[in-house]
Amino acid sequence: MPRSVTAIGIVLRTRNYREQDRWVDILTPDNGKVSVLAKGVRKISSRRASALQPGSLITFHWLSLGETKLLTEVRLEETFMPQKADLSLLRDLSAIFEIVFHISLEDIEQADLFVRTQEILRYLHKNPEEYQRGQVREALFALLAQQGIEAPAELEVVSVTDLMERIVGQPIRSFAYLQV
């Protein structure tokens, strides 16, 4: 029997799948990171596509069909992407989504990670003119520390991206894509 779940979450990333579908990775407070299959969302006529963009706070419903979680309904609650933003802010937002994707766990309650991520994104959304990389960097280091990830003392870590690249063992993709 399929399990039916309704949750609130922040869209962290999307990946195209086949011709009309997309895998969507969402951070939820109760279920941690959830990866759902959104059928038909890449069609031009899809009404759900705009809600499933990284940086969206959504209420969504899915069915568990074995290993696959099928998205059935979605409602956009809020977007954290600023309407006016320079390229460095967009790059930092993409890096935040990727960092949170890497440190979040599946099927484990992560309310603290969800709330802290939401606070950082809400701050950036409401204050894009006052945005300073140092403030976001400190907030992200605190977020990582809350998850038990500390920068090793012997390594000189200049940025959160450097730390995550060392932890994950690969470059943070969002930074490379948006580098000028």
N, C-alpha and C positions, 0 to 999 in steps of 0.2 A: 504494500500500500504506500503511495507517495506521501511524503511528509510535506506539509504546507507551512510556510513561515512568512511573517511580515516583520520588517525591520526598518530602521533608519540607518543611513550610512553616508559616507563621503566617497565619491568615486575617485579612485587613485589612478587607474590607467585602463585603457581599452586596447584590444587586439582584434584585428579583422579576422574573420573565420569564414571560409567559403565565400560565396558570392554576396549573400545578403545578411549574414549574421555577424555577431561580434561577441567576444568574451569580454566581460566587464569585471574588474577587480574592485571591490568595495570594502572599506573599513567600517565595521559596525561595532557598537559598544558591547553587545551580548555575544556575538558569534565571531568576533575577530575579523580576519580577512576572509571575505567570501568571494568566490569566483563564479559568476553566473553566465549562462549562455542567453544572449538576447537575440531571439529569432526575428529575422526580417527588419532589424533596426537600421540596416544600411540602405534600405529602399528610399527613394526620394519621398514617397508618401508617408514615411514613418513619423508618427507623432511623438514617439519616445526618444528619438535620436538626440534631441537637444538636451534632455534631462540626463543623458548618460555620458556627459563630457567630464573629463577630469576637473575637479574643483567644485562639483555639484553636490549639495546636500540633498539627498532624496529619501523618500519613503518608498519602499519597494516590497514586492511579494514574489516569492519563488517556490517552486515545487522541487523536491529532491527525488530524482528518478535514478536510483542507484548512485553512481559516482557523479552524475551530472546534475547540476542545479539549473533549472530552467526558469528564467525571468518571465513572469506573467503580467505584472502590473508595475508601473513606476509613476511617481509624482514628484516633481521638482519642488523642494521646499525653499531653497536658497542657493545662490551661486556665490562662490568665493573668488571668482575671477573678476578683477577690477575692469571697469569699462574703458578706462584710460590707463595704459601702463606702458612703460618703456621696456625694451628688450631685456634688460638686466633683471627687472622684477619678474617677467614671465619665465626667464631662465631659473630664477630662484624658486618660483612656485613649482615648476616642473621638477626641480631637484627635491623639493620637500615631498611631493607626491611619491617620487621614486624611493626616497629614504624611508618614508613611512611604509611603503609597500615591502621593502626589504626587512624591516624590523618587526612587522606585524605577523602574528601567527594565525593559522586557520583553526576554527572551531574552539577557540578559547576566549573567554570573556576578556575584553580589553577596554573597559570603560575609561580608564585613566588615559590611555594612549589616544582614544577617540576624542575625549574632552580637550586634552592639551593640543592636539592637532587642530581641532576646531578653533581654539583660541588663537593660535598662530595665524591660521588662514583668515579668520574674522578680522584680526588686527591689520593684516596686509590689505584686505579688501576695503576696510573703512579708512585707512590712512595711507594711500599709495604715495601722496606727496611727502609725507613725513617718514616714509620708509627708510630705514637705515640698516644696512647689511649686518652691522654689529649686533643690533638688537635681535634680529632673527637668528643670527648665529648662536647667540647666548641661549635663546629659547630652544633652539634645536639641540644644543649640547645638554641642556636640562632635560629635554625629552628623551634623549639617548641615555642619560644617566638614570632616569626613572625606569627605563627598560633594562638596566643593568649593564649598559655598554659604556665603558669609560675609555678615554684615550690613554693608551699606555704611556707612562712617564718617560720612557726612553725614546719614544718616537716624537719627532717634532711635527705636530699636526697643525697646519695653518688654518684649515677650514673644516666644516662639517662634511663637505664633499670628499675632502682628503681622507678623513676618518672612515667614512662609509666605503670608499674605494679600498682601503686597507682591510676592512672587516669583510666585505663581500668578495674581495679578490678580483674585482673587475671594475672597469671605469663606469662611473655613473653616466648612463646614456643621455639623459636629458641635458646635461651640461654640454656635451659634445655637439648635440644637435642645434643648440641655441647660442653657441659661441660666435662672437663677431670677430 
